[in-house]
């Protein structure tokens, strides 16, 4: 079932309108005002071998920004657990794309065009691995810091986005995220009704069919197996009429609703824990800076990856330590 759902995601993001709205809605910068999205086109990414595509799917697009092309390397990440080595993988993929652009002569004034590496993640656990590849490497010996690679990718962690209320489709990518994260049949129906209004033109029919197929896969994933045949018989899920809404409502049993409530409770508890740790992190960072001056990169890395118990221990140590290194030193072993 999961692979079918993932195929639906790939089908949706094979449409230029979906990629356009993903870029417009979730990539910062003034460049979007200079982009001509009518030039957006899907590019063959066959130069990346199948063995390099592990646990995710990827696609390459390009769009003209003023007098040059911007290349977008988009990874659709479907795995249940975030990949701690994604920054390294993305660096490799973009390197392969760059090599292919050189071979094909896709250069601008003798140099490579800009490349935007993106990861769209739709898993449940929060994506915590760093988006900066330098965090995947230990600090080098003194004098070799300049050779530590620095490069990052842009992450869209779907479940953690602040989405606008449903009711009108402002952005196709946002409509997809609202459907994916909807907590009730009523919310899903609102999004479907809004999509129905904007996907009636002849040119929008391929995207309408893609949304319809994906919503069926979503319902198959969330509903009891006894209703799979009934779901397959629905002709146009976009209509979302009252009878359809009532049928869908019946597919979400009490156990499903309990699961949603449990997930919300766990999310609130996790949010409170993260908020407390964020406060401890800021206080400790300020104390260290006042005591020892501007923090080096290795110290910032230690703070960013610290557990709650480490933050507490370092907060105590900062009161008596003579050096910054002494703050982070492990406690002496007991004999």
KABEL-V673411 format. One line per field, one symbol per residue. ss: DSSP state (a for helix, b for strand, c for the rest). phi: phi as a letter, one per 40 degrees, with the letter a starting at -180 (. if undefined). burial: b if it has 16 or more other C-alpha atoms within 10 Angstrom, else e. A space follows every 10 residues. Layout:
ss: ???
phi: ???
burial: ???
//
This chain:
ss: caaaaaaaaa aacccaaaaa aaaaaaccca aaaabbbbbb bbbcccccca aacccbbbbb bbbbbccbbb bbbbbbbccc cccccaaaaa aaaaaaaaaa aaaaccbbcc bbccbbbbbb bccccccccc cbaaaacccc ccccaaaccc cbcbbbbaaa cccccccccc caaaaaaaaa acccaaaaaa aaaaaaaacc caaaaaaaaa aaaaaaaaaa aaccaaaaaa aaccccaaac caaaaaaaaa accaaaaaaa aaaaaaaaaa aaaaaaaaaa aaaaaaaaaa aaccccaaaa aaaacccaaa aaaaaaaccc cccaaaaacc ccccc
phi: .ccccccccc cccccdcccd cccccbbchc dccbcbcccc acbcbccccc cccbgabbab baacbfbacb cbcbbcbbcc bdccbcccdc cccccccccc ccccgcbbfg bcccbbcbbb bbcccccbdc cbccccbccc ddgbdccccb aabcbbcdcb ccccdciacc accccccccc bdcacccccc cccccdccbb cdcccdcccc cccccccccc ccbcccbccc cccccbcccf ccccccccdc cccccccccc cccccccccc cccccccccc cccccccccc cbgdccdccc ccccbccccc dccccccccb ccbccccccc ccccb
burial: eeeebbebbb bbbbbbbbbb bbbbeebeee eeeebebeeb bbeebeebee eeeeeebbbb bbbbbeeebb bbbbbbbbbe ebeeebbbbb bebbebbbee eeeeeebeee eebebbbbbb bbbbeebebb bbbbbbeeee eeeeeeeeee ebbbbbbbbe eeeeebebbe bbbbbbebbb beeebebbbb bbbbbbeebe eeeeeebbbb bbbbbbbbbb eebeeeebee beeeeebbbb eeeeeeebee bbeeeeeeee eeeeeeeeee eeeeeebeee beebbeebee eeeeeeeebe eebeeeeeee beebbebbee eeebeebbee eeeee
//
